[in-house]
Amino acid sequence: MDMENYYLSLSGWVIPLCRAIESAGINIKDVEKQCGITFGDFDVEDTQIDIATLTAMIDYCNKVLGRNDFAVILSKHFHPGAFHTLSYAMLSSNNLTEALNTLVCYQRLLSNTSQLSVQEGDNKLIFEMKIPEFELTNKKVLPFNILLSFLSVLMNIARQLLSQRFNPDKLIINYAKPEHDTQYINDFFACDIEFSPTNAVTSLTFDLTLANKKQMGSSSLIAHTYEKMLDEAMVRLSKTDLVYTVKCKIVEKLSSGTPSQQEIAAQIGMSLRNLQRKLHDQDTSYKEILDNLRKKLALDYMSQKHISLNEISYLTGYNCTGNFHRAFKRWTNTSPGEYRNKLKNIEE
């Protein structure tokens, strides 16, 4: 597969990119000419740009500046629109852990150049990136400067959530250390940095207690609103992605009662058997999608004090509150009332 087949949903990146170019005193028209692009073409949210073009822009700016740190300069001009709606959803999250899990959930909106995951253990939160390689050359599909730019923007989001003085505990980059001076990377991340090309993943490690610290500007209601928009964007991105299509159809009908699998199949123009087979091919089922969606919605609603437990039961498609309570206990090992009291004590 050619590099051009790996892309970023980059229209939002135009904002920090143009700001960084102007701040560095580089002529934007020269960048457009040298890289064969027009920035105005990326003013639509779903517009994508290939990695080769983005790499060429950063490399050109490094060449003009006579340095190698433009990827970090770019991140310092971070704008919430850089990841489109996803940025705003992350910044509305209760804490860094929740923000990173949101990023993992909707990563396809950004790029297909890596697989993201979040791990917890030993009071650490570890954000991991598994980056595939080209079959013929064994080179990673994500060039070093693009990886660095993404990690730097991610740290800017983390610092907006917590503090500008917030730093990770460790950064492992599974690339060979560049031959040029990398002090600018140490200065930006301000943590232990290890270049380990034999490592399976690139990872950022955070203190879990700090990552779980509730941020002042969080809003579950706003975050949930953005997530609805993200679900719609996921469907637009890949209309053949059946899981997200089914999920959106369920959301549309859930407050009126739980839609049957037969009903959803009819809504998307498929037979019941065909829907079941295709979901099975994606290692899931209608029951699993419905249960995961109900759990997510229920936990979101629990943090909104003005919504009663009976209303949450109704909004998640349960006609009987007893069934909702049993499902909630299965999800969280606690009753809805106990869970809400725990949330209240944390906030106090």
C-alpha positions in Angstrom: 0.0 0.0 0.0 1.4 3.4 -0.9 1.8 6.2 1.6 -0.8 8.2 -0.2 -3.4 5.7 0.9 -2.8 6.7 4.5 -4.5 10.0 5.3 -5.4 12.4 8.1 -8.7 14.2 8.4 -6.7 17.4 8.4 -8.9 20.4 7.5 -8.8 21.5 11.2 -5.0 21.2 11.2 -4.9 24.1 8.7 -5.6 26.6 11.5 -2.5 25.7 13.7 -0.4 25.0 10.6 -1.0 28.4 9.1 -0.5 30.1 12.4 2.8 28.3 12.9 4.0 29.1 9.4 3.2 32.8 9.8 4.7 32.9 13.3 7.9 31.4 11.9 8.0 34.1 9.2 7.6 31.6 6.3 5.6 32.7 3.2 2.4 30.6 3.1 2.3 30.9 -0.7 5.8 29.4 -1.0 4.6 26.4 1.1 1.6 26.0 -1.1 3.7 26.2 -4.3 6.5 23.8 -3.0 4.0 21.2 -1.7 1.4 21.5 -4.4 -1.6 22.4 -2.2 -4.0 25.2 -1.6 -4.9 25.7 2.1 -8.3 26.9 1.2 -9.2 23.5 -0.1 -9.2 22.2 3.5 -12.0 24.4 4.9 -14.5 21.5 5.0 -14.5 19.4 8.1 -14.4 16.0 6.4 -11.6 17.0 4.0 -8.6 14.7 4.2 -5.0 15.1 3.3 -2.4 12.4 2.7 0.5 11.9 4.9 3.0 12.5 2.1 1.8 16.0 1.6 1.7 16.8 5.3 5.2 15.5 5.7 6.4 17.6 2.7 5.0 20.7 4.4 6.8 20.1 7.7 10.0 19.1 6.0 9.9 22.3 3.8 9.4 24.5 6.9 12.3 22.8 8.7 14.4 23.4 5.6 13.5 27.1 5.5 14.1 27.6 9.2 17.3 25.6 9.1 16.1 23.6 12.1 14.2 20.4 12.8 11.6 21.5 15.4 8.7 22.7 13.2 6.6 19.7 14.3 6.7 21.0 17.9 6.3 24.6 16.8 3.1 23.5 15.0 1.7 22.0 18.2 2.3 25.3 20.2 -0.2 26.9 17.9 -2.8 24.3 18.8 -6.4 25.3 18.2 -9.4 23.2 19.5 -10.5 22.8 15.8 -7.3 20.8 15.1 -9.2 17.6 15.6 -12.5 19.1 14.7 -15.4 18.1 17.0 -13.2 15.5 18.6 -11.0 18.2 20.2 -14.1 19.8 21.8 -15.4 16.5 23.0 -12.0 15.8 24.6 -11.8 19.3 26.2 -15.3 18.8 27.6 -14.3 15.5 29.3 -14.2 15.1 33.0 -10.5 14.2 33.1 -7.6 13.2 30.9 -8.4 9.5 31.1 -11.8 10.1 29.7 -10.4 12.4 27.0 -7.9 9.8 25.8 -10.6 7.1 25.8 -12.7 9.4 23.6 -9.8 9.8 21.3 -9.3 6.1 21.0 -13.0 5.6 20.3 -13.1 8.0 17.4 -9.6 7.7 16.2 -10.7 6.8 12.6 -11.8 10.4 12.2 -8.2 11.5 12.5 -6.2 8.9 10.7 -5.8 5.3 9.7 -2.1 5.4 10.3 -2.1 3.8 13.7 -4.1 1.9 16.3 -4.6 3.7 19.5 -5.3 2.2 23.0 -5.3 3.2 26.6 -4.0 1.0 29.4 -4.1 1.3 33.2 -1.9 -0.3 35.9 0.4 0.5 38.8 -1.2 3.9 39.1 -0.2 4.7 35.6 -2.2 5.6 32.5 -0.5 4.6 29.3 -1.5 5.9 25.9 -0.2 3.7 23.1 0.2 4.0 19.4 0.8 0.9 17.3 2.0 2.0 13.9 2.0 -0.4 10.9 4.8 -0.7 8.4 4.9 -0.9 4.6 5.4 -4.4 3.5 8.1 -3.8 0.9 10.3 -1.4 2.9 9.4 -2.2 6.5 9.2 1.6 7.1 6.5 2.9 9.4 3.6 4.5 7.5 3.8 7.5 9.9 6.9 9.6 9.4 8.8 10.7 12.6 7.8 14.4 12.3 4.1 13.6 11.9 4.2 11.3 14.9 6.0 14.0 16.9 3.5 16.6 15.8 0.5 14.5 16.9 2.1 13.6 20.2 2.9 17.3 20.8 -0.7 18.4 20.0 -2.0 15.6 22.3 0.2 17.0 25.1 -1.2 20.5 24.5 -4.7 19.1 25.0 -3.6 17.3 28.2 -2.1 20.6 29.5 -5.3 22.5 28.7 -7.2 19.9 30.7 -4.9 19.9 33.7 -2.1 22.6 33.8 0.4 24.1 31.4 3.0 22.7 33.9 1.7 19.2 33.5 4.2 16.7 32.0 4.0 13.0 31.3 6.1 10.5 33.3 7.7 8.9 30.2 7.7 9.0 26.4 8.8 5.9 24.5 9.2 6.5 20.7 9.6 3.2 18.8 11.7 4.9 16.1 15.4 5.2 15.8 16.8 8.4 17.4 17.2 11.1 14.7 20.8 12.1 13.9 20.0 15.7 14.5 19.9 17.3 18.0 16.7 16.3 19.8 16.9 18.7 22.8 13.8 20.5 21.6 11.8 17.2 22.2 13.1 17.0 25.7 12.3 20.7 26.3 8.7 20.3 25.2 7.8 17.0 26.9 10.0 17.5 29.9 10.1 13.8 30.9 12.2 10.7 30.5 12.4 10.0 26.7 13.5 6.7 25.2 14.0 6.0 21.5 13.4 2.3 21.1 12.8 1.1 17.5 12.4 -2.5 18.7 9.5 -1.6 21.0 6.1 -2.7 19.7 4.4 0.7 20.3 5.0 4.4 20.9 3.6 5.3 24.3 3.1 8.2 26.7 2.8 7.3 30.4 1.0 9.6 32.8 0.4 9.5 36.6 -3.1 7.9 36.9 -4.1 10.0 39.9 -3.5 13.2 37.9 -5.1 11.8 34.8 -8.2 11.0 36.8 -8.3 14.5 38.3 -11.6 16.2 37.5 -11.0 19.3 35.4 -12.8 22.6 36.1 -14.3 23.1 32.6 -15.8 19.6 32.2 -19.4 19.1 31.1 -20.8 15.7 30.6 -23.8 17.2 28.8 -21.6 19.1 26.3 -19.3 16.1 25.8 -22.3 13.9 25.1 -23.6 16.4 22.6 -20.2 16.3 20.8 -20.1 12.6 20.9 -23.5 12.4 19.0 -21.9 14.6 16.4 -18.9 12.4 16.3 -21.1 9.3 15.8 -22.7 11.0 12.8 -19.2 11.9 11.4 -18.1 8.3 11.8 -21.0 7.2 9.6 -20.2 9.9 7.0 -16.6 8.8 7.0 -17.5 5.2 6.2 -21.1 4.6 5.2 -20.2 0.9 4.9 -19.3 0.8 8.6 -22.3 -1.2 9.8 -21.6 -1.0 13.5 -21.8 2.8 13.6 -24.8 2.9 11.3 -26.7 0.5 13.6 -25.6 2.5 16.7 -26.9 5.8 15.2 -30.2 4.2 14.3 -30.6 2.8 17.8 -29.9 6.3 19.3 -32.6 7.8 17.2 -35.2 5.4 18.6 -34.0 4.5 22.1 -36.0 7.1 24.0 -39.2 5.7 22.5 -38.3 2.2 23.7 -35.8 -0.4 22.7 -35.9 -0.9 18.9 -35.8 -4.5 17.8 -33.1 -5.9 15.6 -35.7 -6.5 12.9 -36.7 -2.8 13.1 -33.1 -1.6 12.7 -32.5 -4.0 9.9 -35.5 -2.6 8.0 -34.3 1.0 8.7 -31.0 0.4 7.0 -32.5 -1.6 4.2 -31.2 -5.1 5.1 -32.8 -8.4 5.9 -32.5 -9.6 9.5 -30.4 -12.5 8.6 -28.0 -10.3 6.5 -27.6 -7.9 9.4 -26.8 -10.7 11.8 -24.3 -12.2 9.4 -22.5 -8.9 8.7 -22.3 -8.0 12.4 -20.9 -11.4 13.2 -18.3 -10.8 10.5 -17.3 -7.7 12.5 -17.0 -9.8 15.7 -20.0 -8.2 17.3 -23.8 -8.6 17.6 -26.9 -6.4 17.8 -27.2 -7.3 21.5 -23.6 -6.3 22.2 -23.9 -3.0 20.4 -27.2 -2.2 22.2 -25.8 -3.1 25.6 -22.6 -1.1 25.2 -24.6 1.9 23.9 -27.0 1.8 26.9 -24.1 1.6 29.3 -22.4 4.6 27.8 -25.5 6.7 27.7 -26.5 5.7 31.3 -23.0 6.7 32.7 -23.2 10.0 30.8 -26.7 10.7 32.2 -25.7 9.8 35.8 -23.4 12.8 36.0 -26.2 15.1 35.1 -27.9 15.9 38.4 -31.1 17.2 36.9 -32.0 13.9 35.2 -33.7 11.5 37.6 -33.0 7.7 37.7 -36.4 7.0 36.3 -35.7 9.4 33.4 -32.3 7.7 32.8 -34.1 4.3 32.7 -36.6 5.8 30.1 -33.8 7.5 28.0 -31.8 4.3 27.7 -34.8 2.3 26.4 -35.9 0.5 29.6 -39.7 0.5 30.2 -39.2 -1.2 33.5 -36.9 0.5 36.1 -36.1 -2.9 37.6 -34.6 -4.0 34.4 -32.5 -0.8 34.2 -31.3 -1.3 37.8 -30.3 -4.9 37.1 -28.4 -3.9 34.0 -26.7 -1.0 35.7 -25.5 -3.4 38.5 -24.1 -5.7 35.9 -22.2 -2.8 34.2 -20.8 -1.2 37.4 -21.2 -3.7 40.3 -23.2 -1.1 42.1 -26.8 0.3 42.0 -27.7 3.5 40.2 -28.4 5.2 43.5 -25.0 4.2 45.0 -23.2 5.2 41.9 -24.8 8.7 41.9 -23.9 9.1 45.6 -20.3 8.3 44.8 -20.3 10.9 42.1 -21.7 13.4 44.5 -19.1 12.7 47.1 -16.3 13.0 44.6 -17.6 16.4 43.5 -17.8 17.6 47.1 
